[in-house]
Amino acid sequence: RLRHHFASAPGPALMVRRGRDAVALPIADVAWFCTEHRLLFAVCHDGTRFLVERTLSELAGSLDPRAFFR
């Protein structure tokens, strides 16, 4: 089941929180990342925010430096 869920996501995805659920958010949907009160959020092009349960340092090493910079 999980394999099917991730296989259906277009391109690389990031696990984020939507309420109590963990969902795969396609990296292509993310416009930027920001921190607020020591929490990291992925902000989509439409302004939707998702909680990322990783640190910015952990995340930075896994992102394409041509698309995201710190």
Protein Blocks (a to p, Z undefined) as FASTA:
>chain_A
ZZmmmmmpgcjdddddehjbccdddfklpmbdcdeehiacdddfkopacddfbdfklmmm
mpcfklpcZZ
